[in-house]
Amino acid sequence: MHKRKVYVLSGIGIFIILIASTIIYILMPRGKPVILLKSNEIFDILNDGDIICRLGDRFWSQLFKDTSIKDKRYSHLGIIRIINGLITVVHAEGTTDTGKDFVKEQTFDDFIKIARAIGIYRTKNIDGIQISNTVIEYLGAPFDWKFDMDDESEIYCTELLYLVLKRLMPEIELKTIYIKELEKKIISLEAISNSEYFSEIYFKGN
C-alpha cells in the first residue's frame, strides 16, 4: 500500500513538472536553432561511440537542462554510431507523441534538427566501438517517465549511456542529483560534460 502511494505521488509530481515546463516553454524567449550544420561538416572529428549532447527547443528541454547545477548547456544526449560512412545517433527519447517514447536510432541530421547547442564527448578509458556495439542492444526499450534507475526495463536518456558504460567498465560512476518532485536521484547532463571520464572535443551553441 505504501509503495502504491509513493508511485501515485511520483506520478502527480511528474504531471506538475510537465505543466510547469509547458508554461516556461510558452513564456520564455527562444531563438532559432543555432546548429546550422550537417553531419559531413564535422565528420572528421567524430568517432564511433562518441557521446553527443544537445540543447533542444521542446518544452521539457528546459526541465532536463535545469537538472544540472553548473553546466546548463544541454538537455539530452545520444550515442554516435558510424557504419559505412553513415552517422546515426542512438538515444532514449520521451516525446508527447503516442508510441514514440523509446530507445531509437536516427540520422545525425535529424537528431540535431531541433538543437540550440551541441557538444561532442569522448570516453577516455573505453573503446568507442564497444560503446556503439553495446548500445544497439537497447533499441526499442521504452522511455522511463518514472526515472527509476533500479528498473532497467525502461530507460531515460542519461541512464542509457550509464547502462552501456557500466557493462563495459563496472567501476564507473556518474554523478546523480536528487529531484524532490520525483523522489529519486537521476543522472544529469553535466554528469557527462563535467566528468573526469570524458573529454569535450566539440561545442557549438549560444
N, C-alpha and C positions, 0 to 999 in steps of 0.2 A: 504493500500500500504506500509506504514511504517513497519507494523508488518511482512509483507511478506519479506521485505528487511532484517529485523533483522534475520528472520528464515533462509534465504539464507546465510547470513554471518555466522551464527552459524554453518550451515552445512559445509561451507568452513573451518571454524575453526576446526571442528571435523576431517575433512579429513586431514588437515595439521598435526594435533596431531597424527593421526594414521600413517601417512607416517614417521614422526619424530620418533615415537615409534618403527616402523619397523627397521629403521636404527640403533637405540640404541640397539635393540634386537640382530641385526646381529653383531654389533661391540663390545658390552660389554661382558666381560668374564663371563661364567656361569658354576657353578659346578653342580654335580649331586644332585637331590633332597635329602635332609638330613633326611627326615621323614621316616625312615625305621622302621615303627611300624604298628601294626594292631589295630583294634578297641578294641580287648579283652585285649590289653596291658594297656589301660587307662580307661577301662570300669568302674572301681571302683571310679574314680574321676568325672565321667560325670553325670550330671543331665539333665533330660528332660527340654528343654528350654534354655540350655546354649548357649552362642554365641561362634562360632569357627571362628577364623581369620587365614588366611593363606597368605603366600607369594608365588605366582605362578611363573612358568617359561615361561609364554607366553609373547608375545611382548608387550601387553597392560598392563601387570603386573607392569612394570617399571613406566608407566604413572600414574596408580592409586596409587602406592606406594608413588610417589613424590607429591601427593596432600596433604600429611601430612607434617607438618613443622618440628616437633621434632622426633616423633616416626615413623620411616620408615620401620618397621619390616613386614608390611602386605600390601597386595594389594586387598584382597577380604574377604568376610565373609559370614557365613550362620548360620542357627539356628538348633541346635541339637534336634532331636526327638528320644525318646526311647520307643518303643512299643513292648511288649512281648520279651524283650531282644535284639531286632534288633535296631541298631543305624543307623539313617539316618540323612541327612543334607538337609534342605530346603534353597535354595538360588536363587537369581536373577542373572543369568549369561549371559553376552554378549560374543558371540563367532563369529568366521568368517564362521561358518558352517550354511548355509541357513536353516531356520526353527528351529534352536536350541537356539534362543535368547529369553528366557522366565524364569519365576519362576518355578523351578523344584525340585524334591526330588530324591536324590541319596544316595547310601550307603556311610557310613563314609569312608570306604577304598577307594572308587572311588574318593571321594572329596579330600582326601589328596594325591592322586597318583602323582600330579604334584607339591606338596608343598615343598618349601625350608625352610619354617618356619611355626610353628603352635602355636597359643595361644588360650586358653580357658578362657572365661569370663562369670561371673555370675551376673545377676542383683541383686541389694541389696534390692529393695523395691517392686519388682513384682514377683509373683509366677511363676516359670518356666513352670509349666504345663499349665497355662493360655497362656503364650507366644507360647508354642508348639501347643496348640489347635487353636490359632488365626492365626498363620502363614499359615496353610494349606488352609485357605480361599483364599489365593492369588495365589495358584498353577495355572499355565497356563497363568498368566498375562505376556504380552510381555515386553522384556527388553527395558528400556528407554535410547536410544542413544542420546537423547536431554538433558538428565539430568535435566528435568524440574519437580521440586517438587510441582508445582502448578497443575500438571496433574497426577492424581493417576491411570489413565487407563494404564500407562506404568510405570515400576518400575526398578530402578537400585539397586545394592546390599545393600548399607547402607540405602537407602531410604526404602527398605523392612523392615528392623529392626525398623526404625523410625516410620513407619506407624503402625506397630504392637504395639510398646511401647506406642505410642500416644493414641491409643484406650484404653489401659489398665491404663494409667497414663497420663491424658490430660495435666498436668502441665510440663511434661518432655520436655527439650530442649537439642538438641545435637549441638555441635559447628560446624559451617559451615565455609568454606573458599571460597573466590571469585576466580573463574577461568576466567581470562581475555579472553581466546580464546573462551570460551563458553558463555561469558557474563552472567554467572549465579553463584550463590552460591551453593556449594554441601557439603554433609557431608563426611568428610574424615575418614579414618580408625582410626586415632588417636582420633577421637571424642568418640570412644569406649574405646580404650586402655588407654587413659589419662583422663577418665571421672570419676567423683565422683559417678556416678550411677552404676558402675561395679567394680567387684573385679577380678583380674587376678589370676586364680587358677592353670594354667599350661602354660609353654612355652618350646618349643624346636626349635632350629634353629642355624644359624651361629653365 
